[in-house]
Amino acid sequence: MKVLRRITGKTLFDRERGQVIRETCNIQQIGQWVIRRRQDWNYHINRMEDGKLIKIARDNSACGTRNLGRPKRRWKDSGLNRILS
């Protein structure tokens, strides 16, 4: 947004909404683009074999919990290394 404001010559003191500045520059909202790319990525992962590391990491989380005051479990702690080796 900072760059678009600079391109249009507007500052924050002009109190122009970001939507108006994006329409002036013919820029679509980044949120819609990100959602589309994330959907494409998930579709790509879904087509992979079940044993692939990226699919395991997406579908599973580090198993187990720790006592109060201890740090959260890590992948290294959960035994994933034994599965992949």
Backbone hydrogen bonds, N-H to C=O, Kabsch-Sander energy under -0.5 kcal/mol:
donor,donor_aa,acceptor,acceptor_aa,energy
5,R,1,M,-2.6
6,R,2,K,-1.8
7,I,3,V,-2.5
8,T,4,L,-2.4
9,G,5,R,-1.0
10,K,5,R,-2.0
14,D,11,T,-1.1
15,R,12,L,-1.2
16,E,11,T,-0.6
21,I,17,R,-1.8
22,R,18,G,-2.6
23,E,19,Q,-2.2
24,T,20,V,-2.0
25,C,21,I,-1.8
26,N,22,R,-0.5
26,N,23,E,-0.6
27,I,22,R,-2.7
33,W,29,Q,-1.0
34,V,30,I,-2.5
35,I,31,G,-2.2
36,R,32,Q,-1.9
37,R,33,W,-2.3
38,R,34,V,-2.4
39,Q,35,I,-2.0
40,D,36,R,-2.1
41,W,37,R,-2.2
42,N,38,R,-2.3
43,Y,39,Q,-2.2
44,H,40,D,-2.0
45,I,41,W,-2.3
46,N,42,N,-2.4
47,R,43,Y,-1.2
48,M,45,I,-1.4
52,K,49,E,-1.2
56,I,52,K,-2.1
57,A,53,L,-2.6
58,R,54,I,-1.8
59,D,55,K,-2.3
60,N,56,I,-2.1
70,R,67,N,-2.1
78,S,74,R,-1.1
78,S,75,W,-0.6
79,G,76,K,-0.6
80,L,75,W,-1.1
82,R,79,G,-0.6
83,I,79,G,-1.1
84,L,80,L,-2.0
85,S,81,N,-1.5
